[in-house]
Amino acid sequence: MTKSLNRREFIKIAGIGAGGFAAGASALHAWNPFQIDPTQIASSGIPGVTPTYCEICFWKCAGWVHKKDNEPWKIVGNPDDPHSNGRFCPRGTGGLGAYTDPDRLKTPLIRVEERGKQVFREATWDEAFDYITDKMNLIKEKWGPECVALFTHGSGGDYFKNLIKAYGSNNIAAPSYAQCRGPREEAYVLTFGEAVGSPERTDMQNSKCIVLIGSHIGENMHNGQVQEFTEAVAAGATVITVDPRFSTAASKSKYWLPIKPSTDLALLLAWINVIIEEELYDKDYVEKYTYGFQQLKESVKNNTPEWAYPITTIKPHIIRETAREMAKNAPATIVHPGRHVTWYGDDTQRVRAGAILNALLGSWGRRGGFYSQVKAKVKSPALPPYPKPKKDWKDAFPGKYPLANLAISQGICDATIPSVERDCSFKGWFVYGTNLLMTLPQPKKTLEAIQNLELLVVVDILPAEITGYADVILPECTYLERYDDLRVSAGRVANVALRAPAFEPKYDTKPAYWMARELALRLNLGEYFPYEKIEDYLEYRLKSIGSSLDEMKKLGVKQLPSDQNSLYFLEGEDFEFYTPTGKIELYSTQLANAGFDPIPQYTAHEEPGEGYYRLLYGRAPMHTFGRTANNPNLADLMDENEVWINPKVAKEWGIRHRDYIILENQDGIKSAKIRAKVTERIRHDCVYMVHGFGHSQKQMRRSFNKGANDSDLISKINVDPIMGGTGMRVNFVTFRREVA
């Protein structure tokens, strides 16, 4: 392999290294397409190599940024990083595009006309900060600090969390909770007393049977997880994929179950029925560690495969055969908990059914199932106590979402719209690194909320749709141009990773740490940011583990010893779970006390009407939501999305492969034009499209009007009553041909 590869070839090859399913892979070890050991280059003192960890997705793989003549060259993985094992996915290798994108925000901007009209004036940082602090002081005096909320996604959001808490508000929401992973976390906490975590504690590299329910591994390119899945497949693990679409993962499966959308819970209950009735469960494990087995057995006695067949369209003998396959390989069987699980509004219960199935198979705390994560203990500077808020977002929804452990983005959005039922609506929003108009469902409601704000501050790298409605836009430099806090994440080994600036910030952009601290100083909250320079803050933290910035610039990743004896903690020894009973709760006492079903029960969901099809959506391996559609490296690989349509449906509508069409949902909302992908790989009663395209922001020139935005079509949601997750796969679309 030579250095003359063009960008497309390089990213393609790097992607194969991270996510390819080549047979014969023997172990998770570093692979570098350039046959270069970056650690040797770094330690030798050769200029142009800087440690970083990726910001393109939450996996945050550590790597090395290479420069030639002080210009960007490439990013490669750090072989010592347990997140990446030295391999980067297409998004990671394409991360340089965030730095080189000519459409980046370049200077602070202050709005001069009505929100949404995209009329701003360039401002100095002092002008921008003065505007914000004047408004924050007004809101604090007139309505109280609790009426300011933060929406955040990304590393730099932590500094604004600190600022907002110091200001007096705890209304901090991550859309990834109510729009993605929240039901999963709460379901596993209710069952096992612990969350799954990010990255997940799934031990797939040792699994003998992997069950995927709507988990598009290989398309949602979570690097280490894809590598482990690849390793398991190469070692002969059985894969059972439940998905209305023949996904990449389905193509690697022994069993593909093309389930009718919205009936997953029925299948899970039928599997539980078979495991119990045929006595395939781990009897010793269940007796020693679980609570409520008899109640579970009684609850599912009628949920037979024959009962599930007309609901799911999965034949009874397939349900039994796959259940037996799981049991045969237990405890090295894992029913994957998924990530984006906000589907139909009963999502906590659906995911809990999968957690119960894992418990019956004895996989929690066992090799090939779920391992016990370790985490480095790194000190943080002591800060003064935060002021205690007098109220929070839950006060706007008395009695609702009793088991939500984080603020709900949609709840804050709803509580921003004035109502006679509330004594205070939200008056100020900070939005860090998340394009709410493509992230939240029901975008019309989001716009209504925005128009009722006194202050909207957007911190971003690109002029995304949300920036057009801001009062003040603060341009952040990219992750390649700044220090950030240490990456201290849980995993198999305790480790820390450093992100250091490979380049000076372009234009008049600044890092989030500097922004948040400058605002804190103006608000007389400087004591919450005791270090003027983030380098001094990092030195303090690194000193607590016997390291330093100088050392970490050479290592990139430092692995630390752990006092934990084993990753697999349930091998017959006594163990107390963090649940009310101290056991794995098959019957949830917390749900029962809160008035919910303590054991999941199936309820049918609304069906699409005549001529309508359920709208499903997902990910592409080279993109992260809508954050990367404008990236010049990654747009090269995929610049627009398609809508998957079954051939029988396409024939009925006269739609040919690659035709441009328009989708219209049940509320008469139409999409932008989108190409049809006519394929046998999807059921007839649904369509599928990749999320994150169809940008309407003209200043994002590469992604403007490329493909269709699925968020526009999600005008209806079913809210999970347990924790507030927004079920978004409850929208239906039909086809229109009026394309210019």
N, C-alpha and C positions, 0 to 999 in steps of 0.2 A: 504494500500500500504506500502510495507516495503522497507528498504534500500538495500535489497539483489537483486534488479533488475539489470540485466546485461545492458550493454550500449545500445544494440539494443532495448530492451524493454523500457528503459528510454526515448530514443529519440523518439520512436514511440508514447509513451504516451504524451510526451511534444508536439509533432506535432499535435496530436488530440486536445490538449488543445488550440493551437493557431489557427488551421485551420479546425478543425472538423466541420461538418455540423449537429450537434446534434440538433434535434428539442427541443424546450422548453427553450432555452437560453433566459434569460430575460433582461440582461444588460451587458455592457462591464465592467466587474469587474475582479479583480485579481484572478488568479487560480494558485495554487502552488501544484504540484504533491507530494511534501514532507510535505505539511501542516506546513510549517515553515514561519514565518514572518521575512525575512532577515533584515528589518529595526530595529526590536527589538534586533536581534543578534548584529548588528553593533553598536547600541547605548549602549548596555550593556558592551561593551569593550571586549567581547569574541574574541580572536585572530582568524585570518583565514578568514575574510570576507572583500572583497575589492570592491568598486564600479567601474563599467566599463560601457561603451556602446559598442555595438557590431560593429565589422568591417567587418563582413562577407558580408553585403550588405549595400546599401545606407540608409536603414531605420534607422539604428543605434539605435536599442532598448537598453535602459538602464537596467542594471541588477547587480547582485551581484555574485562575484566569491568566491566560497567556497574552502577552503583547509583543509586537514587533515594531521597533522604532516608535514606541509609545502609542501605537495604534492597536485597536482590538484585533486579535488573531483567532483565539478559540477558548473554549472552556472545556475542561476534562474533569472526570471524577477523581476524588481523593481515595486511594486504595484503602486507607485506614478508616474510612467512614462506614459505619454499620448501616446507614440509610441507603447508601448507593453502591457499596462494595467496589468503588472505583469506576462505576459505569453511570453514564448520564443518559436520560431519556431524550427524545427529540426536543422537548420543551427546554430542558436544561442546556443542551448544546446550542439551542437557538436563543438563549437568554441575552446574548450580545445585541440582539435586535431591539431590546428595550432601551439600550443605551444609544444606538445609532438611529433610532426612529426620528425622522425629520419633523413629524407631527407633534412631538412632545410639547407640553406646556413649558414656557420659557421664562415667564416673569409673573409676579403676583398681579391679579386682576381684580378690579372692583366693578360691580354691576352699575350701570347708569340708566338702564331702562327696565321695563317690566320683566319679571322673571320669565325665562324661556326664550326671550328674543335675541339672545346671544350678543348683546351690546355691552361691552365692557371697556374700561380704560385701564391702561397699564398703570401700575402703582409701585411705589417703593415698598420694601418690607415694613418700614416704620408706619407708612400710611395704612397698610393692610392690618397690621397689629393694632393700631389705634382704633380703627373702625370696629374690629372684633371686640376689643376690651370695652369700648364705650357701650356696645350693645349688650355685652355680658353683664356689665355693671347695672345697666337699666333693667334687664330681666331679673337679676338677683334682687334688686330693690323693689320692683313692682310685683313680681310673681313668685320669687324664690328660686334658689339655684337648682332645685329639683326639676324645674321646667326646662332644663337643657339636657339633651340626650346625645349620646355618641353611637354611631354605627361604624363598625370597624372590621377590617379583614386584612391581615398582614402584620408583619413584624413591627413596623413603626407605630401601629395603633396602641401599643403598650404605653408609649409616652403620653398619648392623649388620654388614655385611661387614668393614668396618674394625675394628669391635669384636671380632668372632670371630677374625679373623686375629691381632690384637694379643694376644688371650687364648691363642692357640697352636694353633688349628685351621684347616685349609683345607677342611673339609667343608662347602662352600657349594653348594647346589643350587637351580636355578631349574626348576620344573616345565615351563617352556616349552622346555627342552632335550630331555629324554627323552620328554615327552608331546606335543611339537609340532614344533619346527623342527630338532632336532638332526641327524637323518639328512640333511636338506637341506644343512646347513652342512658336514658331514663329506664328503658326496658331492662338493660343489663344491671343497672343499679338496683332496681326492684327485685331482680331475680338472684343476683350473686353478691350484691352489695358493693360492686365496683363497676366502673365504666370500661368500655373497650379501649378507649384512648386513641391518640393520634401521634405517630403511626400506630396502627392496630396491633394488639398483642397476639395476633393469629400466628400459629406455628406451622404454617403451610409447608415449609421446606421439609418437615418430617411427617406430613399428613399422608395417609394411605387412601383416604376418601375425602373429597372436597365437594360440598354442596353449595352451589351458587344460586341465589334467588334474586334475580334482577341486578346482580353484581357484574358489571361489564369489565372484568379484569382484562387488561390488554387494550382497552379503549379508554377507560379512566386510568391513565398511565401513572399509577402510584408506584414509583420505581422499585423499591425493595420488595413490595408485595408482588409485583409482576415477576420479578426474578425468582421469588420463592415458588410462585405458581408454576413457572417454567421448570424449575428444579423438580417439583413434585410430579409434573406430567412426564418429564424425562425418566423419572424413576419408576413409572408405571402406576401412579396413583389413579384411582377411579375418580372421574369428574362427573358430577350430576348437575346439569344446568337447567334451571327453570326460568324460561323467558319466552314471551310471545314472539321474539325475534331470534333468528339464528345468528347470534353474536360471535365475535372472535373466540370468546371462551367456549361457546357452545360447539364450535368447530373442533375443539380439543377434548370433547366430552365423550364418555361412553354412553351416557344417556342425555338426550335433549328432550325436555318436557315443554312443548309449546303451549303453555297454559293460557286459558282465557284470562285476559287482563281483569284485575280487581278480585280474583278468587284465590290468591295465594294463601290466605289464612285457612281456607277450607282444606287445601292440600297439606299444610303443616299439621292441622288437627288429625287428618287421616293418617299421616305418618306416625304421629304420637299414638294413635289408636293401635296401629299394627305393632309398634314396638312394645306396647304394654300387653296387648292381648296375646301375642306370640311369645311373651316373656323374653324379649330380646334385649331388654335394658340391663344395665350393669347393676345387678342386685346388691352387691356389697356396697358400692358407691352410693346408690340411692338410699339404702338403709342408713348409712353412716352420716351422709352429708346433706340430705334433703328434708324438706318439710312439706307435707301436704300431698303425699303420693296417692293415698286412697281417695282424697277429694278429686285429684286429677283423673284417676282411673274412672271414677263414677261420671265425671263431667264429659269425658270423650267416648263413652261406651257406644254411643250411637253415631259417632263420626267415622264410620267405616269407609273403606275405599269405594264401596258401592254408593254410599251417600255422597261422596265427593265427586264421583265420575260425572254426573250431569251438570254439576256446578263448574268444575274445572276443565272438563273435556279430556282429562287424563284417565286412561283406562285402569280399572281396579288392579289388574295383574301387574301393570307398570308401577303403580303406587306400592304394592307389596314388594315387588322385586327390588325397587330402589331403597325401600326401608330396610330390607334384609342386607343389602349391600352396605349400608351405613353401619348396621350392627356388626356385620362380619369384620369390619376394619376398626371398630371401636377399641380403645378410646382415641386412636389416631384418626378419628373422623371429625371434621369440622363443618358445621352448618354456618357458612360465613355470615356475619352480622350485617354486611353491607355498609354503605356510607350514606349515599343520598337515599333516604328511606321515607321521605314525606310524600306519600302517594295518594291515599284515599281517605284520610281522616281518622282511621282506626289503627294508625301506624305503630303506636307504642304496644298495643296488644298483639299486632301481627309479628313484630320483631320479638316480643316476649315469647311467643309460641316457638320461634326458632331457638331462643335461649333455653326454654324448657326441654326441647329436643336435644340440645347439646348436653344438658344436665343428665337426661336419661341415658345418653351414650357415654357419660363419664368423661367428657372431653375438657371440661374446665379444670385448669391446673395440671393437665396431663400432656405428655409428649405427643406432638401431632395435633393438639387441640389448641388450647389457650394457655400461654405461659405467663409466668409472673414477671412483670417488668421491673427493671432496676433503673435508678435515676441518680445522677451525680448530685451531691450536696454542695451547692455553691452559694456562698453568702451574698446577700444584698445589703446595701447601706441601710441603716436604721432611718426611718422617716417619722415625722410627727404623726400622731393619730389623725385620721381623716375626720372632718366634721360629720356628725351623724345626720343623715337626711331625715326630714320630717315625714316624707312620703316617697313612694316609688311607683313604677308603672303598674304594679298589681292593684294599687288603690283605685285605678280607673276601671278595673274589672273585678269587683268584689265577688269572691266565691268561685272564680273561674281559674282554670289551669293550676290546680293546687299542687301538682308535683313538678312544676317547671322550676328548674334550679338556675336558670339564666333569664335575662330579659328577652322578650319576644319582639323581633323587629316589626312584625305586622301589628302587634299590640301598641307599640310606640307610635307607629304610623296612624292607627285608628284614633289614639288618644291625642293626636295633634289637631284633629278636626274638631272645632268647637262643638260642645254639646251642653245642653242645660243640665245634664246629669253629672257633669264634672265641674269641680270648683277651679280647676286649673288644667288647661290644655298645654301641651308642650309648645314652647315659644322659640326654642333654639335647637338647631341640629348641627353637630359636627359629623361629617361623613368622610371617613378615612379609607381609601383604597377599595371602595366598593361602589359599583355603578347601580344604585338602587333601582333605577328605572328598568334595568334588565335583570336585576336580582330578585326583587320582590314581585309576587303575583299581583294582579289587579293594579296595573300601572296608573289607571285613571284615579284610583283612590290615593296613590302615592302623590300624584300631582296636586290633588285637592289639598292634601295635608301640607305640602310644600308652600302653597299659596297662602297659608294661614300662619306662616312662621314670621317672627321678627328678625331672625338671623339664620342663615344657612351658610356654613363654611365647608368647602370641599377641599380636601387634600388629596392630590392625585398626581400621576405622571403624565396622563393623556387627557385631552379634552373630551372626555366621555359624555354621554347624554346628560348625566346628573350635573355636570359643571355648568351647563346652560341655564340652570335654575339657581345657581349659587349667588349669594351676595358678595362673597369673597372667595377667590380661588387661590390656594397656596400651592405652588408647583414644587413637588418633591423631586429630588434627584433619585436616580435609579439605585437599586441595591448594589450595583457595581461601582458606585461613586460615594459610598458612605460606610462608616462603621454602624453596626447595630448591636443590640444586646447579644450575649452569647446564646448559641443554640444549646439548650439543656433539655433534652427530650428523653423520655423513657424508652427502654428497649432491652435487648438481651445483655448489653454491656453498658455500664455507666460511661458517659462520654460528654465532652463539650466541643463545640466547633466555633470558629471565629469567622466573622465576615469583616473584611477590611476593604478600604477603597482601592480599586485598581486604577481608577481614573479620577481626575479632578472633576467636580460637578460642572456639567455643561450649562451654558446660559446663566440665568440668575435663579437657579434652583438650589434648594437647601434640604438637609436631612430632617426627618421628623423630630429627632431629639432636640435639635436646635430650635425648631419652631415652637415646640411645646414649652421648652424652658423660657424662651423669650416672652411668650404669652403669660407664663406663670409669674415672671418678674413684674410685668405690667399689672397683674392682678394681685400683687403683694403676696404671692404664693411661692416665692423663690426657695423657701426652706424645703420644699418637696423635690427640688432638683439641686442637691448640694454640690454637684460637680459642674463646673463651667464647661469642661470638655468631656465628651463621652469616653475619650481615651483614659482619663483618670478614673472614671466609673468602672471601666473594664479592668483596669489594673487592680482596683480594690477587689473585685470579684475573683480575678485570676489568682491573686495572692492567697486567697483562702483555700485554693487547691494546689498550692505550691508551684504555680506557673506564672507567666508574665506575657505581656503583649509580644515581646521579642521572641519568646519561645513559640507562641501560638502562630506567629507569622511564618515560622519555619515548618511547623507541624500541620497547621490547619485544623486538625482534629486531635484531641488528646483523650485517650481511654484511661479510665480510673479504676482502681480496685473497688470491689463491692463487698459488703459484709453479708450479702444474701447467699445462702448456702446452695440453693437450687432454683432453676427456672420452673421446675415442675414440683408443685408443693402438695399435691393430693395423691400420694402413693401409700395411703393407709394410715398416715399419721393424723393426729387430732388437729382440727382447724376450726376457728370460729370466723364466720362470715359477718360482714358489716350490714346485717339485716336485723330487723327486730327479733327474730327467733334465733339468730346466730347460725342459721342454716341456709342452704340454697332454697329459695322459696318457690316451689312449684305452684303453691297456693300463696298469693301475695297478701300478706296481712295489711300492708300499707294501702293497696288498692281497695281492699275490703273496707278499711276504716274511712277511706275517702269517698265511698259510695260507688265504686266501680267494680266490674266483674273481677274477682280475684284470680280467675282462670279465663283465658281468652275464649270468646264465643264468636262464631261466625255470623255476620249479618250481610245480606246481599246488598250490593251497591247499584246505583242507577245505571241503566243500560243506554247506549246510544240509540237515538231515534232512527227511523227509516232514512237511509241515505247519509247517515253520519257515522263517524268512526272515532274510537277513542284516541286522543292525542298522547303519544308517548314521546319522550325526549331523553337525550343522554349526552355522552361526551365523545370527543375524538382524541386520539393519542398525542396529537401535535398541538392541541389547544387547551387552555384552562378557561372555561366559561367564555365570557366576552372580553377577558383581560388581554388576550393575545391575538385577537383577530387582526389587529393593525400591525403586529410585529413583522417587519420585513422578511425575517428569516422563516417564520412559521407560516405566514400567509402564502409563501411560495409552495408549501406543501398542501395547503387546503385553504382556498380563499372564499369558498361559499359552501353552504350546507345543501342537503337534498332531503326530500321527503320520501320515505320508503313506502311503497304501495304494492299490495299483493296483485299478481297478474290478473286474476279473475275480476278484481275490483277495477283495475285499470281498464280492462277490456269493456266492462260495463259502462264506464264513463268516457270511453274513447281517448284515454290518456296513453301516450306512447312514452317509452323510456327516453329520458333527457328533455322531455317537453317542459316548458315553463308553465306553471299553473299558480293559482291563488287559493289559499285555504280560507274558509270562513267558519267561525265557530258558532256555537248554539245561540250566542247573543248577537249575531250579525256582525261581529268584528272580523275584518279581513286582514290577511297577512300581506306582506310584500311578495313579489313573485319569487318562486322557488322551483328548482328543477325537480322533476319526478324521477325517482329511482324505482323502476318496476322490477320486483324481485320476489322469488319464491321464499325468501328468507324471512318473511313476516306473515303473520296471520291475516286473515281477511277482514277482521273486525277492528283493526287498529292501524294507525300510521305512526311513523317514527321520524324524528329529525334531531340533528345535533344542536344543542343549545349554544348560544353565544354569537350568533350571526344576525344580519339584518340591522346593522347600526344605522341610525338616522342622523348621527352627528357628522355634518359635512367636513368639519375640521380633521376628522380621522379619514383621510383621503383614501387610504388603501382598503379600508373595510366599509366605507360608506355604500349603502344600498347593495351589499353583497349578501345574497341569501335572504332568509326570513327570520324574524325574531319570534321564537315560540312564546316569550313572555307576553307579547301583545295579545296572544290568543288565550292566555290563562286569566280569564275574567271571572272565573268561579273557583272557589276553594271549599274544601271541607276541613274544618279545624279540629285537630285532635283535642278532645276535651280534657285529657290527662295533663298534657304539657304544652299545648298551644301550637304544635306543628301544623304547617299549612299544607294539607293534602292537595296536590296540584294536578294529579292525573284523573281529574273528574271533568275534564273539558272534552268536547266532541267537535269534530270538524267535518266539513264537506268540501267539495271541490268547485272552483269557478275557473273559467277559461279566459276571462276578459283581461288578457295580458297585452300591454302595449308592445 
